[in-house]
Amino acid sequence: HYFLEDAGSPDGTWLAVRARRSIELSGGQALRAGGAPAVELAFGSPLDPADEIAAWLGIYQLRYLASTLVEHGLGSLDEVRAKKDELVELVSESFSEAEDHALLNMAISELDRNFPPGKYERRSLKISIRPTPSAEPVDVAECRWVGGLLALTPGGSATEKPQLEMLLPWGADASIEGEQLLGAIPGTGWKAVAHLKLGFSFGRYYLHWMDDGPGGAPERCYVKLGAGQRHWLQPQDVFSIGSLEFEVLRFNCGSHAEQGVRPTMEDEDVAV
């Protein structure tokens, strides 16, 4: 595999967000989208151990089972892990839907993968914008394990409070955890509202486009690689360093054209 890591470039290395291709997020990173103000990421407050069980179950739409586990004396995710072979029996009389039994089995089977013991992020991820370089950051969203959506709007400003109910994408259900709109980043200058999907997996936060990006337009949203962060490169990945933009391709290729610069009607066009 090939990996990308910033080597101390003055402005950093920026990865273009793609649909169905996740980019890891961490405190200290940044986003940029069109003409929007600078977007900064920082870790927020840690989850209370007693809230971890509900947050874990919420990922699988099973939050209602948390109180039953608490009643059986389980007060943290570490205690759940210690008794994971008994969990289904403990809540067997509390299932509201037949398929919830299978969902809980899935949650248990993925517990050590999504929450590696001692290696998963226990804090929320705060998203803020800085209207000017000298201004104080303004919080626009906070993401927890269950994830959610972040809207990127064409207009607006950091001082305006967005009407989130008007920005929910078509087909999303705000009553479902993980599909709720967490906040909005204003002023991209794009033609339409675009939505980023934020989630939590393998102990880390991540994001990708909810659909195919901002209306299928060529505008890009970029995430700045954090210090020491390594990104696994795959075909069609795009990243920028300074004023240069690079695209990862499966085969060696290139093109060159000189149209309209010759004194005759003959234009030069070469593709490799």
Steps between C-alpha positions, in 0.01 A plus 500: 500500500599862443452758776499878502648702787581870522874569514486846655369697202425863595124482435462128568367217286127503421288201397189545286187349653339223294173311507519157666870555581565593861764740633604473864437807717678614812543809714732759346397433141318744272252506211465737208203525268468765230490849646386386845686629808782287638357186662684357801467166678568447868422236756223593742392366833551130583201272524399406852565124545132455586403659165729280292257209501214712361734658243623157385148361470384817325721417203277195441169675584487307829541781750181395680680187629756705695279540808454122522876443501543770764237328713716187486793694645692581181629856526754534220603355165786317669250321725286416196806350332568281803148352480438509126419127491207563736356817348236345274358299789499806729280702261304214342169623643560862397518471119236719333556350154596147397789623283652683799629165622715471186607865531623445855697195388659719232581771754665244727699340217631844390572627852873425508546616140322835535610558859843335543573473875689811608542625142174671406419870513280575801449870423256676270620681187426874489474687170545877496553778246730801528348794305838677480852386592496719813144418608402253770364167368123456491369149575262369233468128587606227737519137392484200731529129427158474340609741225280728291491739207674832438350742245717725282287794386558739208419818696469619858762614748652392830277744688176356363330209672400250228157339488618142512156354433509670158841352415425132559569309177220331312440147625670551838297424812591729792338256742771242421826534687784555258279686250447809714644829376771608744566846359585706193806664347398820315634688202640238263378694198393173337176465304326272749515362852731198540511255790787324672439178690690470829531170683708295740666167424816313604535736796524815285280765342475525122309681225401464135243654267149387579430465127712592197605837636366851443240437232746306287691827443881504478540690829707318758509492877841430653619359833846590626713205606592510868855477630623146452174389336540244221229466236471184293503615137261344250418578133299821448628653825583869455731703724658844484828643627536875463368600156547151353226238482567131448271214402577135568444288187513128445711534184770742388340762277515865409389757245632815335319748278575828320175618350469833324863604541636408156481739203316236296181305567699197608472446877727268689343241730699213646374235744708225656 
